[in-house]
């Protein structure tokens, strides 16, 4: 399993980790080469709980450049100012958004909405940035995510548990996190280690079951 570890925070005795797999390996490779970005700017997007903020934190703490998280929530004039500042300081700038950026006159795509900006000058700059998009995990990455989230909570999931859950959970970063949280809570409530009954109940509770996205 390939992982990226971040420094320990004061509020936790377990360092957050980023699992690298099919969904984000290309993104990680791109983040490690900011010198190749057009205008030293990249836009990182991806589904909920897919590690965007953690990757941005790792990017900054590694000394690779600056980052702006939740960029669509920022005033467009302020975002344009930040972009100009990064250009003047010759620092790579990673812009994080939950949605892929919409280029000029681009409508929302069949695969989901896009991030639209109203300021033309900002739109032209962001349109030239390198897009880095995190996808959904395949079965191998799902297994790694389940193991890491379980370990972070002090849960022990053996290979049988992982195989059972991978075959039934949705291919979603968010669902993996919710599923392990449900297993942990049910295990505590019932005062017993995770069992098949707990795995099944957690899947049903988090709308997993046999459905796959």
C-alpha positions as CSV (number, residue, x, y, z in Angstrom):
1,X,0.0,0.0,0.0
2,X,1.4,3.4,-1.0
3,X,0.7,6.2,1.5
4,X,1.7,9.8,2.2
5,X,2.0,10.6,6.0
6,X,1.4,14.1,7.3
7,X,3.0,15.4,10.5
8,X,1.1,14.8,13.8
9,X,-1.3,17.5,14.9
10,X,-1.4,18.7,18.5
11,X,-5.0,17.4,18.7
12,X,-4.3,13.9,17.7
13,X,-1.9,11.1,18.4
14,X,-2.4,9.6,15.0
15,X,-0.9,11.3,11.9
16,X,-3.4,11.6,9.0
17,X,-2.4,9.6,6.0
18,X,-3.3,9.8,2.3
19,X,-3.8,6.4,0.6
20,X,-2.4,6.5,-3.0
21,X,-4.2,4.4,-5.5
22,X,-6.0,4.4,-8.9
23,X,-8.1,7.5,-7.9
24,X,-5.3,9.8,-7.1
25,X,-1.9,8.5,-8.2
26,X,-1.8,10.7,-11.3
27,X,-2.7,13.7,-9.1
28,X,0.1,13.0,-6.6
29,X,2.6,12.7,-9.5
30,X,1.3,16.0,-10.8
31,X,1.7,17.7,-7.4
32,X,5.3,16.6,-7.2
33,X,6.2,18.4,-10.4
34,X,4.8,22.0,-10.0
35,X,7.5,23.3,-12.2
36,X,5.7,21.8,-15.2
37,X,2.4,23.5,-14.4
38,X,1.2,26.2,-16.9
39,X,1.7,29.6,-15.2
40,X,2.7,27.6,-12.1
41,X,-1.0,27.0,-11.3
42,X,-3.1,23.8,-10.9
43,X,-6.7,23.2,-9.9
44,X,-7.3,20.2,-7.7
45,X,-10.9,18.8,-7.6
46,X,-12.5,15.6,-6.5
47,X,-15.5,14.0,-4.7
48,X,-16.2,14.6,-1.0
49,X,-13.7,13.2,1.5
50,X,-11.3,12.2,-1.2
51,X,-8.3,13.9,0.5
52,X,-8.2,17.2,-1.4
53,X,-7.4,19.3,1.7
54,X,-4.9,16.7,3.0
55,X,-3.1,16.8,-0.3
56,X,-3.1,20.6,-0.3
57,X,-1.7,20.6,3.2
58,X,1.0,18.0,2.2
59,X,1.9,20.2,-0.9
60,X,2.4,23.3,1.3
61,X,4.2,21.5,4.1
62,X,6.5,19.9,1.6
63,X,7.6,23.3,0.5
64,X,6.3,22.8,-3.1
65,X,4.2,25.9,-3.2
66,X,1.1,27.7,-1.8
67,X,-2.5,26.4,-1.7
68,X,-5.9,27.9,-1.5
69,X,-8.5,25.5,-0.2
70,X,-12.3,25.8,-0.9
71,X,-11.4,28.4,-3.6
72,X,-15.0,28.8,-4.9
73,X,-16.0,30.1,-1.5
74,X,-13.5,32.9,-1.8
75,X,-14.4,36.3,-3.3
76,X,-13.3,36.3,-6.9
77,X,-11.4,39.5,-6.7
78,X,-9.5,38.2,-3.7
79,X,-8.8,34.9,-5.5
80,X,-7.5,36.9,-8.5
81,X,-5.3,38.9,-6.1
82,X,-3.9,35.7,-4.7
83,X,-3.2,34.4,-8.2
84,X,-1.3,37.6,-9.1
85,X,0.6,37.4,-5.8
86,X,1.8,33.9,-6.6
87,X,2.9,34.9,-10.1
88,X,4.8,37.9,-8.7
89,X,6.6,35.7,-6.1
90,X,7.2,32.9,-8.7
91,X,5.5,30.4,-6.3
92,X,3.4,27.5,-7.6
93,X,-0.2,27.9,-6.6
94,X,-2.5,24.9,-6.0
95,X,-6.2,25.9,-6.1
96,X,-8.6,23.4,-4.4
97,X,-12.2,23.1,-5.5
98,X,-14.9,20.5,-5.0
99,X,-15.8,20.9,-8.7
100,X,-13.8,20.9,-11.9
101,X,-13.3,24.3,-13.3
102,X,-15.7,25.4,-16.2
103,X,-13.9,27.0,-19.1
104,X,-15.4,29.9,-20.9
105,X,-19.0,29.2,-22.1
106,X,-18.7,25.6,-20.8
107,X,-22.0,24.2,-19.5
108,X,-22.3,21.7,-16.7
109,X,-21.3,18.3,-18.0
110,X,-23.3,15.1,-17.8
111,X,-20.9,13.8,-15.2
112,X,-21.7,16.7,-12.9
113,X,-21.6,20.5,-12.3
114,X,-18.6,22.7,-12.9
115,X,-17.1,25.7,-11.0
116,X,-18.1,28.8,-12.9
117,X,-16.6,32.3,-12.3
118,X,-18.0,35.6,-13.3
119,X,-14.8,37.6,-13.5
120,X,-13.4,37.3,-17.0
121,X,-9.8,37.9,-16.2
122,X,-9.9,35.3,-13.4
123,X,-11.6,32.9,-15.7
124,X,-8.9,33.2,-18.3
125,X,-6.2,32.6,-15.8
126,X,-7.9,29.6,-14.2
127,X,-8.8,28.2,-17.6
128,X,-5.0,27.9,-18.3
129,X,-4.3,26.1,-15.1
130,X,-3.4,22.4,-15.0
131,X,-6.5,20.3,-14.0
132,X,-5.9,17.6,-11.4
133,X,-9.0,15.5,-10.7
134,X,-9.3,12.8,-8.1
135,X,-11.6,10.0,-9.2
136,X,-13.4,7.2,-7.3
137,X,-11.5,4.3,-5.8
138,X,-11.3,0.8,-7.4
139,X,-11.6,-2.3,-5.3
140,X,-7.9,-2.4,-4.5
141,X,-7.9,1.2,-3.2
142,X,-11.2,0.6,-1.4
143,X,-9.5,-2.2,0.5
144,X,-6.6,0.1,1.4
145,X,-8.9,2.9,2.5
146,X,-11.0,0.5,4.7
147,X,-7.8,-0.7,6.4
148,X,-6.4,2.8,7.0
149,X,-9.7,4.2,8.3
150,X,-10.1,1.2,10.6
151,X,-6.6,1.5,11.8
152,X,-7.1,5.2,12.6
153,X,-10.0,4.2,14.8
154,X,-8.2,1.3,16.4
155,X,-10.4,-1.3,14.7
156,X,-9.0,-4.6,13.5
157,X,-10.4,-5.8,10.2
158,X,-9.0,-9.1,8.9
159,X,-8.9,-10.0,5.2
160,X,-12.3,-11.7,5.4
161,X,-13.9,-8.5,6.7
162,X,-12.1,-6.4,4.0
163,X,-13.2,-8.7,1.2
164,X,-16.8,-8.8,2.4
165,X,-17.0,-5.0,2.7
166,X,-15.2,-4.2,-0.6
167,X,-17.6,-6.5,-2.5
168,X,-20.6,-4.6,-1.1
169,X,-19.7,-1.0,-0.3
170,X,-20.0,1.8,-2.8
171,X,-17.0,3.1,-4.7
172,X,-16.9,6.3,-2.8
173,X,-14.3,7.9,-0.5
174,X,-17.1,9.3,1.6
175,X,-18.9,6.0,2.0
176,X,-15.8,4.2,3.2
177,X,-15.4,6.8,5.9
178,X,-19.0,6.6,6.9
179,X,-19.0,2.8,6.8
180,X,-16.0,2.5,9.2
181,X,-17.5,5.1,11.5
182,X,-20.7,3.0,11.6
183,X,-18.8,-0.2,12.3
184,X,-16.9,1.5,15.1
185,X,-20.1,2.9,16.7
186,X,-22.0,-0.4,16.4
187,X,-19.1,-2.3,17.9
188,X,-18.9,0.1,20.9
189,X,-22.7,0.0,21.4
190,X,-22.8,-3.8,21.4
191,X,-19.5,-4.1,23.3
192,X,-18.0,-6.6,20.9
193,X,-15.5,-6.7,18.1
194,X,-16.7,-6.2,14.6
195,X,-18.6,-9.3,13.4
196,X,-20.5,-10.2,10.2
197,X,-23.7,-9.0,11.8
198,X,-22.1,-5.6,12.5
199,X,-20.6,-5.4,9.0
200,X,-24.0,-6.1,7.5
201,X,-25.8,-3.6,9.7
202,X,-23.3,-0.9,9.0
203,X,-23.7,-1.5,5.3
204,X,-27.4,-1.2,5.6
205,X,-27.2,1.8,7.8
206,X,-24.9,3.7,5.3
207,X,-26.9,2.5,2.3
208,X,-24.2,0.2,1.1
209,X,-25.5,-3.3,0.7
210,X,-24.9,-4.8,-2.7
211,X,-25.2,-1.5,-4.6
212,X,-22.1,-0.2,-6.4
213,X,-21.7,3.2,-7.8
